[in-house]
Amino acid sequence: MGFSGVRRILLHILFWTVASLATFLLYNASIGDAKVTLQVVLLSLPAHLFYFYIVAYIGLPKLLFRKHYVAFGVFLVSCMLLATVLFRIIEILVVEDLINAVMVRDSPGFIWHKMDGSFWERLTRTKYFIIAMEETNIAVWLALTIKFFKMYTERRQAALQAELEFLKGQVHPHFLFNTLNNLYALTLQHSPRSPQIVLGLSEILRYMLYECNVERVSLKRDIAILQSYVALEQLRYEERLDLTFSINGDPGAHQIAPLLVLPLVENAFKHGASEDAGAPWINIDLRVHDDHFKFKIANSRPEQAPNDAAVHFGNIGLRNVRKRLEILYPGAHQLRTVAEDDTFIAILEVALNKHLQ
């Protein structure tokens, strides 16, 4: 059993210890005998444990979270009734005798009418059955509420992580497809720069495949890969492309979710520079101040470009970036896209210390 398993067991022991102590203090106020009260609490504990663990480890995961709502409702009511019956049996056979003995000792001649009748009559007496049901449910429903939210949170985290991996995985073939197209164009021209592009592509793919399998990467490393990608694109455009890339601040001490910025740059090349037959330009400005990261990229707008920025920025790469930002940096990011007369602009701002835990 690993550390997490031991920790889980200790937390369960702690909860039931606290719950039993609270029940002890409540009962002892009316019973007035600590030894008997402790016996009563411990004897009642099996009914609570049965009720909680069968619902928590069978009902919730196998019925409720699989959306078998009717079956879960029937299961829950059945467990509630069984636990109440078990609680009443323990009361009738042992607990009530213990309490009655204390009452008679302290008040000779005391008659407790709860003990009147046969075993079956006492078990089926509505008033005391309902009281037993209430006592059975108090601690168990508190425990079940905690368990439900814990399981819900874990399942939500797992679902979000799976979605993130899917979205991040889509970046790889999307980037690869575009870069191979660029390489193909150069090989058709028998360009001597083709080997250099293959080498640069190899470095970027190595980063994507082996270094991005974590939640966060070094911001400095992510920027270095970005610079490698830009260098690859510059080889293709040569002097025709006017490109500036400025970095302000020190990214060395920060981390960021990988592959958030690359699709923005790729979009500027694919839908800006490659479609601009005139004199295309791209301006990249990256700033890091404290924990605030700001990335702005502007590119020339081709003559035949759509008027709507949403069309220009609506490709799969940017949709994935938006979705990943919503999951990883909820309420701690802003991604804006603007279409001006001769310019497309994308601005990404991220609070680096607000990453999803």
N, C-alpha and C positions, 0 to 999 in steps of 0.2 A: 504494500500500500504506500502510495506516494505521499508527499507533504500535503497536497490539496485534499486527499482523502482523510488524513488524520485531522486536518483543520476543520473539515466538514463535520466529522464526528464530534469534535470538541465543541463546535458551535451548537450542535443539536443538544449535547449534554448541558451546555450552558443555558440554552433556552428552557429546557424542561426543568432544570434546577430553579431558575428564576420563577417560572410559572408555578412550580410546586410550592416555593416559598411564599408567593403571593396568596395562593390558595390556603396555605397553612395559617397565615396571619388572619385571613378572612374567617376561616372556620373556628380558629382558636378563640376568637372574640365571643363566639356563642357557646362553644363547648367548654372552654375554661380549663382544659387539661392538655398540656403540651404533648405528653406521651401518646394519649389517645388520638389527638388531632393529627400527629405525625403518622400514626397507623392508618387513620382514615384516608389521608392524602395519598399515601403509598399504595393502599389497596385500590383506590380509585384510578390510579395512574394507568393500568393496563387498558382500560376502556378508552382513555384519551389517546394512547399510543396507537391502538388498533385503528381508531377512527382516522387519525391524522395520516399515518403512513400508507394506509390502503388507498386513501383519496389522493394523497400527494404523489405517490409513485406508480399508481395504476390509473386512477380517474383522470388526473390532469394531463399526463403525457399521452395516454392511449386513447382517451375519449375527447376531452375538451379541446386540446391543441390539434386534434385531427378533425375538429368540427363536427363531431358526433354529439350534438347538443342534447338531443332527446335522450340518448343512451346515457350521457353523463348525468342528466337530471335524475333519471331513474336510479342510476348507480349511487348518486349522492344521497338521495332520500333513503335508499336501502341501507347504506352504511350508517346514516344517522340513526335509523331505527334499531339496527343491530347493536350499535355502540350504546344506545340508551338502554336497551334490554340487558346488555352485559353490565352496564353500570348499576341498574336496578337489582340484578341478581346478586352482585357483590354487596350492595347495600342490605338487601334482605337477609342474606346468609351470614354476613359478618359485621358490616359497618353499623347497622342500626342497633345490634346487640351491644356493641362497644359504647355507643353514645348513650343508649338507654341506661347502661350500668352506671355511667358517670352521673346522669340525671337523678337516678334513684339514690345514689350515694350522697349527693348534695341536697336532695329534697326527698326524704323518705315519704312514701305514699304517692310519689309522682306516677302518673299513668300516661303513657305516650300512645295515643290512639292510632298513630301511623303504623303501629305493629299489630293492630287488630286484624283478625281474619287469617285465612290460610295463605300459603305461599302464593298460590295462583291468584287469589283475591288481591293480595298486596301488589303483585306484579302488574295486574291489569287495572289498578285504580288510577283513573285518568289524571287526577290532580297531581299525584306524586310522580306519575310517568312524565308529565309535562315539565315539572320542576327538574327531574333528572335529565331531561333533554336539554334544558337551558344550561344546567351545570356542565353537561358534557360538551356543549358547543362553545362556551366562552373561550377557553384556552386554545381549543382546536382551531376555531375560526381565525384567531389571531395568528396562529402558526401557519394556517393555510394561506392567509393573505400574504404573509411574508414569502412563503414558498412560491405562490403564484407570480408575484412581481419579480422574484428572482429568476424563475424559469422564463417568464415573458421577456425580461431584459436579456437573458442569455440567448434566447432564440432570435431576438431582434438583432443582437450583436452579430450572431452567426449569419443571419440573412444579409445584413449590411456588408459583412466581410466578403461573402460570396458574390454579392453584386459588385463590390469594388474590384475584386479579382477579375470578374467578367469584363468590366469596363476598362480596366487597365490592360487586360489581354487584347482588347480590340485595338489598342494603340499600336501594338507591334505589327500586325499585318497591314494596317493602314499606312503607317510610316514606311514599312518595307516596300509596299506596292509603289508608292510615289518615288522613293529613292531608286528603285530598280528601273523605273521608267526613265529617270534621268540618266542612269548609267547606260541604258539601252540606246538612248539618243546619242551619247558620246561614242559608243562602240561602232555605231553606224558610220560615224565620221572618222573612225580609226584614230580617235584622239589619244595622244600619249598620256593624258591625265586620267585615263580609265583605271590603271592600277592604284593611283593615289585615292580615287574614290572608293575602290574596293576595300582598301586598308582603313579609310575613315569610316566606312559603313560597318566594317568588322568591329571597330572599337565601340561604336554606338550600340550595335546589337549585343555585344558582350555586356555592356552596361544594362541594357533592357532585360536581358535574360538572366543574368547572374547577380546583379547588384540592386535590382528594383523589387526583389521579393521580400520587402520589408515595408512597414508602414511609413517610415520616414527615412530620408537619405540626407547626406550632407548637402546643404544648399550650394556650397562651393563646387562640389562634384557635379551637381545637376547643371549648374551654369557652364562648367567646362564642357559637358556633353553638348549643351546648347551651342557653344562656340564652335565645336567640331562640326555640328550640323550646318551652321552658317558658313563655315569654311568650305564644306562640300558644295554648297549651293553657289558660292562665289566662283569656284572653279568652273562651273558650268556657264555662268554669265560673263565672266572675265570683266572687261572694262565697261560693258554695257550697263551694269548695275551700279548705282550709287548707294552704298550701304554704310551706315554708321552704327556702332554698337558701343554704348557707354555704360559703365558700371560705377555706381556711387555707393559708398559705404563698405563695410566689411562683412561679407557673407560667411566667413570662415567659422563663426561660432554658432551658426544657426542650422536648423534642419527643416525640411519641407517634404510634403508628399511627393513622390517621384512622378515625373512625366506630366506635370500640370502645364508647364510653359511651352514645351516643344510643339504641341499642336497649334498654338497661336502663331508661332514663327512659321511653321510649315504652311499654315493657311495663307500667310502673307506672301510667301513665295509662289504657292500654287495658284491662288486666285488673284494675285497682284502682279508680281514681277513676270511670271510666265505668260500672262495674258496681255501684258502691256508691250505693244510692238514699238513704242517710242523709246523714251529714256526712263526706265523704271527706277524707282528708289525705295529704300526701306530704312526706317529710322527706329532703332531699338534703344530704349532707355530703361535701365534696371537700377532700382534704388533699395537699399536696406538701411532702415533707421530704427535702432532698438529692436523690437520684435515686429516691426511693420515692414512688410515686403510689398513693393509696388513695381509692376512691370507694365510698360507701355510700348506698344509697337504700332507704327504708322507706315502705311505703304501707299504708293501711287495707285490711283484708280484708273483702270483701263477705260478707254472710250466707250466700249460696249458693256461695261459693267452694269449690273442692276442698280436701280435707285435705292432699293430697300436694303439696309444693312443686314437685316435678318436673313436675306437670301445669300448674301456674300459670306456671312459667318454661320450659316446653318448646316454645315457639313457634319458628318458623323464624329470627327475628331473633337470639334468644339462642343457638340452636344454631350459627349462623354466627359469633357472637362467640367461643364456646368453641373452635371449629375454628380461627379466625384466631389466637387466643391461643396455641394449641398449636403453630402454625407459626411465628409471629413472636416469641413469647417462651417458648420451650421451657425448662421448669425455672425460669422467672423470673416467674411469675404465679400468682395464685390467684383463682378465681371461686367464691364460695360463695352458695348460695341457702337461705333458711330460712323455714319457715312456722310462725308462732306462733299463739296463740289468736285474736288480732285483727290480726295484722300479717304482711305478706310483706316479707322483707328480702333484698337482693342486695348483696354486698360484693366489689368487684374491687380487687386489689392487683397492681401491676406494677412491676418493677425497670426503670426507663426506660433505663438504660445497658446492658441485656442484649438489645438488639434484634438480630434475625437480620441477619447481614452477607451 
